[in-house]
Amino acid sequence: MAANKSKLPKLLYILIALLLCGLAIPVVWVILTKFEGGLPTFQLKTPVHTIGKSFTLKGQASDQENGLRRVWIAISQHGKERTLFDKTFPSKSFWEGGAVQKELILLEIDSDALGLSDGQALLRTAVWDYSWRDWLAGNRAYEEHEVLIDTQSPTVDVLTRTHNLNQGGAGLAIYRISETGTVNGVQVADSFFPGYAGFFSDPNVYIAFFAIPYDKGPGTELYATASDPAGNTCLAGFAYHINPKRFKHDTMMISDAFLRRKIPEFEDALNTVNPSASLIDKFLVVNRELRQTSQTTLKDACKQSDAKLYWEGPFLRLPHSARRAGFADHRKYQYNGKSVDEQVHLGIDLASTAQSPVPAANNGRVVFAEYLSIYGKTVIIDHGFGLFSLYGHLSRIDVERDKLVSKGDTIGFTGTTGLAGGDHLHYGMMVNHTCVNPIEWWDPAWIRHNVTDKLGRAKKTLECSKKSP
């Protein structure tokens, strides 16, 4: 009996110990989860250094553990604080924490409405979570960012006074910007052509070659534009005249013999097309989809241009050649008496003897030298400040990317690669991302009136302004 009594306290101790262990587990869980010390975060999508007259602040607040409790954003200047954003987020329950773990914040800042003046200011952000720390107030992450309030737009002074342009042609504008660090250029309808500093000694004077697309006529809007880092933008109109042009309409007859000869060259690129598809169906994929892909590749190759005027004088044409197709020819493709497709030809086709040497049309740097779908073996040369020349359907390429070439250097030989029916050179000129009529660049009078004379007059004007008191 005494032995049984001695066992009872031991059993009681064991039960108490088990109970305490059972209680300890949820206590430890509460301490580890509800009293966690991980800070919530607020990340700006891009660093904010300047705020203009109007500015969109983009950021994301997040807390992956107990969820967001509150986000607060303010800007202070000269001792006065303006609250820009203050939001409290709901909780699921006392035990479950916040209902929101991530919040994208887009905040429109109107500097004038807030009474902000140009100069330094402080952007302040604070984020709280649903942790039980700090007497249930939660963890707080606080940051300050020094920013510059700049509400003054840059000014643009266009120095070139006449701009006589052709539909499908190129132009040149020269202008001065009142401040550095701007993104500037010429806007033509919905296309932007960047300006480049470096031609003149004044770092605030820019030149911008621009293009009038073949499908844009006299009613097209043009203006010079500049945006500073704060987002302030200035638009400056200038005098111009666009001469309308009519382009040739041509019919291309597609034969079975042509398809049997050309389609095998594109088989690798047609790997997503049903192998049993007809030759004409495969041709349409090449002529439509691969043509579009080729144009995208060309635009990518011409995104970056050296801020240096490599070229000099008129551009060379393929020697002893005859024109076989013109710029912006509107082509209708017929197969078995039916119209199957329409495309626009964005270069000039030149034919000489088979596999004729192809000269670099002018000085420049090779930025592309490889096979390019419908253009076949292709070379693209950067002539500086956004001007490029293209050589397609080559049988052989004799230059490498990044090589500097001089006017007249042999860069390859004419051929039939790509979607070429016979041996010829597809020659193109591009201003940044837009194809223009090469005829202008072969014409010494056009170059003199529209480029070199403008550069010379602007240089004299700038020199005179330096000398004047």
GIJO-V110707 format. One line per field, one symbol per residue. ss: DSSP state (~ for helix, > for strand, _ for the rest). A space follows every 10 residues. Layout:
# GIJO-V110707
ss = ???
This chain:
# GIJO-V110707
ss = _~~~~~~~~~ ~~~~~~~~~~ ~~~~~~~~~~ ~~~_______ >>>>_____> >__>>>>>>> >>_____>>> >>>>>>>__> >>>>>>>>__ >>>___>>__ _>>>>>>>>> ~~~~____>> >>>>>>>>>_ __~~~~___> >>>>>>>>>_ _____>>>__ ___>>>___> >>>>>>>___ __>>>>>>__ >>>>_>____ ____>>>>>> >_________ _>>>>>>___ __>>>>____ >>>_____>> >>>>_~~~~~ ~~~~~~_~~~ ________~~ ~~~~~~~~~~ ~~~~~~~~~~ ~_________ __________ _>>>>___>> >>>>>__>>> >>>>>__>>> >_____>>>_ ___>>>>>>> >_~~~_>>>> >>>>__>>>> >>>>>>>___ ___>>____> >>>>>_____ ___>>>>>>> >__>>>__~~ ~~_~~~~~~~ ~~~~~~~~~~ ~~~~~~~__
